[in-house]
């Protein structure tokens, strides 16, 4: 079977140090994290990631908390989801070599984020962050503000 994330045969095993095994979330498959609403499940999901993905996900989460008032968090489809008002606006998930930060309705953002993910909707766009150096706080905060200014992005929260 071909992986949608890597485009490689899933039976192939990526080269990793013998003492370190990537969690399922880091291989391109959905994380085993259970769907749950609230801060605690998201913090637990982030804590389960290895470095450097954990540091990047923590930076994204902290930036979202600093940038957006009334921030709501949830774990859905094995990733952290963030929203304000009545919809989920963006998600953050750990993969083998990066953290994928995806904006629902990201095609409407200015400038449009460069990554078009597979299987996340036609208008979703985002960025892949490999290290903390890739976290452009000014740009990410601007995209967070833009995407949350659209009422109901992502539909009603459940």
C-alpha positions as CSV (number, residue, x, y, z in Angstrom):
1,X,0.0,0.0,0.0
2,X,1.3,3.5,-0.8
3,X,1.4,6.0,2.0
4,X,-0.4,9.3,1.3
5,X,2.1,11.2,3.4
6,X,5.3,9.9,2.0
7,X,4.3,8.4,-1.4
8,X,6.3,5.3,-0.4
9,X,5.3,1.7,0.1
10,X,4.2,1.4,3.7
11,X,5.9,-1.9,4.1
12,X,9.2,-0.1,3.8
13,X,10.8,0.9,7.2
14,X,12.4,4.3,7.4
15,X,16.0,4.3,8.7
16,X,16.0,5.3,12.3
17,X,18.5,4.8,15.1
18,X,18.1,1.3,16.6
19,X,17.3,2.7,20.1
20,X,14.5,4.9,18.9
21,X,11.2,3.9,17.4
22,X,8.8,6.5,16.0
23,X,5.3,6.5,17.4
24,X,2.6,5.7,14.9
25,X,1.8,9.4,14.5
26,X,5.3,10.0,13.3
27,X,5.2,7.5,10.4
28,X,2.6,9.2,8.4
29,X,-0.4,7.3,9.8
30,X,-2.9,8.7,12.2
31,X,-1.8,8.9,15.8
32,X,-3.3,6.5,18.2
33,X,-4.4,9.5,20.3
34,X,-8.1,9.2,21.1
35,X,-10.5,12.0,20.0
36,X,-11.2,14.2,23.0
37,X,-12.1,17.9,23.5
38,X,-10.0,20.1,25.8
39,X,-6.5,21.2,26.7
40,X,-5.4,18.1,28.5
41,X,-5.8,15.7,25.5
42,X,-3.9,18.1,23.3
43,X,-1.1,18.6,25.9
44,X,-0.8,14.8,26.2
45,X,-0.7,14.4,22.4
46,X,2.1,17.0,22.2
47,X,4.0,15.4,25.1
48,X,3.9,12.0,23.2
49,X,5.9,13.4,20.3
50,X,9.6,12.9,20.1
51,X,12.0,15.9,19.7
52,X,12.3,18.0,17.6
53,X,8.6,17.6,16.7
54,X,7.5,18.0,20.4
55,X,9.4,21.4,20.6
56,X,7.8,22.6,17.4
57,X,4.3,21.5,18.4
58,X,4.8,23.2,21.8
59,X,5.8,26.4,20.1
60,X,2.8,26.3,17.8
61,X,0.5,25.6,20.7
62,X,2.0,28.5,22.8
63,X,1.8,30.9,19.8
64,X,-1.9,30.0,19.3
65,X,-2.6,30.6,23.0
66,X,-0.8,33.9,22.9
67,X,-2.4,35.0,19.7
68,X,-6.0,33.9,20.1
69,X,-8.4,34.7,22.9
70,X,-10.9,32.0,23.9
71,X,-8.8,29.4,22.2
72,X,-10.3,25.9,22.2
73,X,-8.3,22.7,21.7
74,X,-9.2,19.1,20.7
75,X,-7.7,15.9,19.5
76,X,-9.3,14.8,16.2
77,X,-8.0,12.2,13.7
78,X,-4.8,11.8,15.7
79,X,-3.8,15.5,15.5
80,X,-4.3,18.6,17.7
81,X,-7.1,20.9,16.4
82,X,-7.6,24.6,17.4
83,X,-10.5,26.9,17.1
84,X,-12.4,29.9,18.4
85,X,-16.1,30.5,18.2
86,X,-18.1,27.8,16.5
87,X,-15.5,26.1,14.3
88,X,-12.1,24.3,14.2
89,X,-9.7,26.6,12.3
90,X,-6.3,24.8,12.1
91,X,-4.6,21.6,13.1
92,X,-1.1,20.5,14.1
93,X,0.2,17.0,13.7
94,X,3.6,15.3,14.1
95,X,5.2,13.3,11.3
96,X,8.5,11.6,10.8
97,X,10.5,14.7,9.8
98,X,8.2,17.6,10.6
99,X,5.1,19.0,12.2
100,X,2.4,19.8,9.7
101,X,0.4,22.9,10.6
102,X,-2.7,23.1,8.4
103,X,-5.3,25.9,8.1
104,X,-8.8,25.0,7.2
105,X,-9.8,27.3,4.4
106,X,-6.1,28.2,4.1
107,X,-6.5,28.9,0.4
108,X,-8.2,32.2,1.4
109,X,-5.2,33.4,3.5
110,X,-2.8,36.0,2.4
111,X,-0.2,35.0,1.5
112,X,-1.5,31.5,0.8
113,X,0.5,28.9,2.9
114,X,2.7,26.8,0.5
115,X,1.6,23.2,1.4
116,X,-1.5,21.6,0.0
117,X,-2.1,18.4,2.1
118,X,-3.5,15.2,0.8
119,X,-6.9,14.2,2.2
120,X,-7.6,17.3,4.2
121,X,-10.0,19.2,1.9
122,X,-9.6,21.2,-1.3
123,X,-9.1,24.6,0.4
124,X,-6.8,23.5,3.3
125,X,-3.2,24.9,3.1
126,X,-0.4,24.9,5.5
127,X,3.3,24.6,6.3
128,X,5.7,21.8,7.3
129,X,7.9,22.8,10.2
130,X,11.0,20.7,10.7
131,X,12.7,22.6,13.5
132,X,12.0,25.6,15.8
133,X,14.0,27.7,13.3
134,X,11.2,27.1,10.8
135,X,8.6,28.7,13.2
136,X,8.0,32.2,11.8
137,X,5.9,33.5,14.7
138,X,4.9,36.7,12.9
139,X,3.6,34.9,9.8
140,X,2.0,32.0,11.7
141,X,0.2,34.4,14.1
142,X,-1.1,36.4,11.1
143,X,-2.5,33.3,9.5
144,X,-4.0,32.2,12.8
145,X,-5.8,35.6,13.2
146,X,-6.9,35.5,9.5
147,X,-8.4,32.0,9.6
148,X,-10.2,32.6,13.0
149,X,-11.8,35.8,11.7
150,X,-14.1,33.7,9.4
151,X,-17.1,32.6,11.5
152,X,-17.8,28.9,11.5
153,X,-14.7,27.7,9.7
154,X,-14.6,24.0,10.1
155,X,-18.3,23.7,11.1
156,X,-19.8,23.4,14.6
157,X,-17.7,22.0,17.4
158,X,-19.0,18.8,18.9
